[in-house]
Amino acid sequence: MNVVRLEQHYRYLQHLEAAINACAFSVSIDALGIVTAVNLQVTTLLHQSPDLLIGRPLTSILPPESLVQWYDWYSKVLDGASVSGEIGFKLPDNSPLWLEAGCSPVCTNDGQVEGCIIIGMDITSKKLAAIKREQNEIYYSQVLEHLPLGLQQFGTNGENIDMNSRQREIWGDAHPFFINPDYKWLQDPFYRLNGLAAIFEEARDTGKTIKKEILLRYREKRIRNITRLYPVYFEATVFPLTDKARNMANLFLILDDITEKKLSELSLQKSERLLDNIIENLPIGYIQFDNFGFIRRINQTQRVFFNSPNPAMRQPFNVMNDELSIAFELDKLFAQALDQNKTFRIEKRIDFSQDSNWTTVDREVYLDLTVFPVVEPVDKEMIVVALVNDITEKRAQEEENKKNQVFLQQTGSIGKIGGWELDTDTRFMRWTDQSYFIHGCLPQEEISLHKALSFYSAEARENLQQLLKNCSDTGRPFDVYLSVVANGQQKRVRYIGQPGYEDGRLVRIYGVVQDVTEQLEIKDALTRNTELMRLFFDTIDMGYAAMEKNGNLNFLNRKAEKMIGHSVAIGSNIFEEFPRLSGTVFYPRLQECIEQQTSQSFGIYFSGADKWYDFLLTPMQDGGISVFMRDITDSRKLQKELRKANEQLSNLNKNLVNQNKQLEDFAHITSHNLRAPIANLKALMVMHNEASSQHERELYLSMLHEVIKKIDETLNDLVEVVQIRKDVNVEKEKLLFAERLQKVMDILLVDIETSNIKITYNFEAAPFIEYPKVYLDSILQNFITNAIRYRSPDRDPALHLETTKVNESIILTVQDNGIGIDMERFGNKLFGFRKTFHKNKDAKGIGLFITKTQVEAMGGNIKAESHPGEGTKFIITFRTE
Amino acid sequence: MKLLNMIFIVDDDPIHQQIAKIMIERQAISTGIRVFSDAQEVLDYLRDKSGDSEALPDLILLDLNMPVMDGWEFLEEYALFCQQLPKQIKIFVLTSSIDEKDRERVAGYSFVTGYLTKPLSKEIISHLS
């Protein structure tokens, strides 16, 4: 062969190799598939030197993507053919290597195929993109095919090009689309009517996407034996596709089954309408506020309730800044509901009269408000709904009931207690039945304040009026006793009142009225009785105590307390309060008094205190004991008596027997003469306490006065007698009868002159006497008084006094010419205590008793001689030393 | 209970007269009440009406301690003619005396029904008829 040509050829080959090496992979393999040569591209790709690659099977270095393809190629090459095309291998890192390759046989000189050479360009990235595209296409067509939406492709004239399975399903196999190849759906009256054709045309004509809900068809549904047609709704979307030249190429229709959505929407609408209706016709008010407090909606009830003079006024109304709603804190309620996202139910008093803008209700109402936030379903805004229930009437009833209850409680159902309530606005009163009864009028009568006050006396009325005024002005409660005239009957009532507020405003004054007539009368009577007793017993200058047999004290006068030395509580025991009594004769004498039911008179000397007390114990009918006591310590007479008792024991000894007898008489007298008026006292007190009328009680009181006066007198007399009898050693002095007589006549001057009595005397035989002056004066005074009192109407009264001396004794005779005494009948009583023998009102039956006492106290005696109608002669024998 | 025809109260104490009258009236045990301050007057009346049963009282409340004629004298005098009266008059002594001697002495008069001590009370009055 030509060397030059060969050389050229070789160079050409070298050139070629360089070119291949620069841009392509080149691998040579033998007939067994063992690599015999690789170019630089391959070693670079595999990061291995040619030595390591040569001698290994190609499939281990670069495993083909498809062995089938490779062996196909290989076998063809071994048969002497050349193969080219795309072939894929896996790189050692498992990434794909795609080559646009040619595979050519290499022959030996004898034409035997000894191997092949593969030269390939790397097309991996291009190939992969193509694969992906292919995969995507499959995927998309699958997706479209299986889309839950119906998808259909039309030509611009509505000719059906393609549709997915869902669309086929939607149309149904029986649809003309699938039966009639010439079907022109745009002309189908059904689709013209339901608007699908119009959508298509609009999209085609405007180039825009058009979407609408259409009723595509009806579905039959058998329910038991009835077949019903249900509408099937679809959302139809038609959109055009333009080609590169911006010409309308295809139109797509997407059908989306919205039956369910549509139906629920419809039912929602329906239920909304229903709800709307319900709200509108709710028997309670419904107000819907927006987020800002403006009213969005008011139902009929609420409109009627508001009776808005100008419904347009509602427009600017805002619950957050309206004066009325702020005044009644509706703004707070609104804000609370919004902020706390909670339902609030509250009873509110609202005075609509304070608003003239949006209601003419013009009165106070009570509302049961339910305020709750709601999320508005459409715009998701938080709004507030208020349910308004007018409970004014119910509330008024409740209030009334409450008032009634309070009223009843305050009144009490028993006792003479009535309830009352003054409405400060109407000035009318509410009375319970008992109140009517107390005021003596018929229930149900309308009672104005004026009328109520008319039951009271002018003074009480003024008083009550003032109290009510104070109560309403200053809220001061009152509790007062008043006189009321009910049915002409005078009553005493207790009137108690207090203010009643509502929301800080005085609306009423209420309280009770109680008939306390009886209560007060009893109390009065008791107080008066006690006062009288005290007054009476305090006026006597003696200690007085009333006690039980065991010494428990029922009553003490002040003097007694003074004598005991301290104040004494009623109910305490005399032996405890007056310990000095123990060990004295008091106790045995008390027992004697109780056992014998006779009065006991005795004296006790308290050596510690150097006091002499006189005691008189008198049994009382109720089993108690009256104790009279006198402090005789200060009496000089007593001291003298004591002295003389020592000096003249023998003299006194004789008199003691007499005096003892006198004391017994005295005891008898006191028990008799005190008992009678005390019995009256007791009877009268019982009668007084049981008396039913004021008049009666007054009568008994006046009688009580009489009795007490009498007791007072009797006691004074007794005191005098006791004094006389005790003072046996009363100081004597030398007295001239004439002088003493003149003195007494001076005292009795008026009586003497009125009666015109002529008093004569002859004291020459015994002109004077050693005698207590007081006694002699008393004796003379008694005789003159008696002579005047019992003078005879038939003659001029005359009294003659004369003294004689017989056996050292001085005898005084007092002779009058009066009416005289029947000595046979009354002789034994003549000198008795409180014995009278005449119907003369002045007769007290005490004078001669005292005279006799005074005479006998000094050891003398007295007797009388008398014949009725002829006057009386008293003969007094004074004992002389 | 049968109403008594007439009750006589014989007592000089005007207060007691009133008390007795009121209390008896209130108990309503008789058709009439007469009050005497002087026992002599009662004796005169009884003697005068001794033939007229209707005019005579059914009951006499007699005090003992009285001026002029006292209860004792009245009883002595009454004893003399009570047998001749057409009906038996109940006589109660009503006195403030609780002296046992007085009680015993009254017991000596068989025609005296009882001995009562003052004060009068509802209980006492209810036992009269």
HADDOCK unambig.tbl for C-alpha pairs under 7 A between the chains (distance, minus, plus):
assign (segid A and resid 672 and name CA) (segid B and resid 96 and name CA) 6.53 0.50 0.50
assign (segid A and resid 672 and name CA) (segid B and resid 97 and name CA) 5.57 0.50 0.50
assign (segid A and resid 675 and name CA) (segid B and resid 96 and name CA) 5.71 0.50 0.50
assign (segid A and resid 676 and name CA) (segid B and resid 96 and name CA) 4.84 0.50 0.50
assign (segid A and resid 679 and name CA) (segid B and resid 118 and name CA) 5.44 0.50 0.50
assign (segid A and resid 679 and name CA) (segid B and resid 119 and name CA) 4.42 0.50 0.50
assign (segid A and resid 680 and name CA) (segid B and resid 16 and name CA) 6.23 0.50 0.50
assign (segid A and resid 680 and name CA) (segid B and resid 119 and name CA) 5.94 0.50 0.50
assign (segid A and resid 682 and name CA) (segid B and resid 119 and name CA) 6.72 0.50 0.50
assign (segid A and resid 683 and name CA) (segid B and resid 119 and name CA) 5.52 0.50 0.50
assign (segid A and resid 683 and name CA) (segid B and resid 120 and name CA) 6.47 0.50 0.50
assign (segid A and resid 683 and name CA) (segid B and resid 121 and name CA) 6.88 0.50 0.50
assign (segid A and resid 703 and name CA) (segid B and resid 15 and name CA) 6.56 0.50 0.50
assign (segid A and resid 835 and name CA) (segid B and resid 67 and name CA) 6.54 0.50 0.50
assign (segid A and resid 836 and name CA) (segid B and resid 67 and name CA) 4.89 0.50 0.50
assign (segid A and resid 836 and name CA) (segid B and resid 68 and name CA) 6.94 0.50 0.50
assign (segid A and resid 837 and name CA) (segid B and resid 67 and name CA) 4.69 0.50 0.50
assign (segid A and resid 837 and name CA) (segid B and resid 68 and name CA) 4.29 0.50 0.50
assign (segid A and resid 838 and name CA) (segid B and resid 67 and name CA) 6.49 0.50 0.50
assign (segid A and resid 838 and name CA) (segid B and resid 68 and name CA) 5.83 0.50 0.50
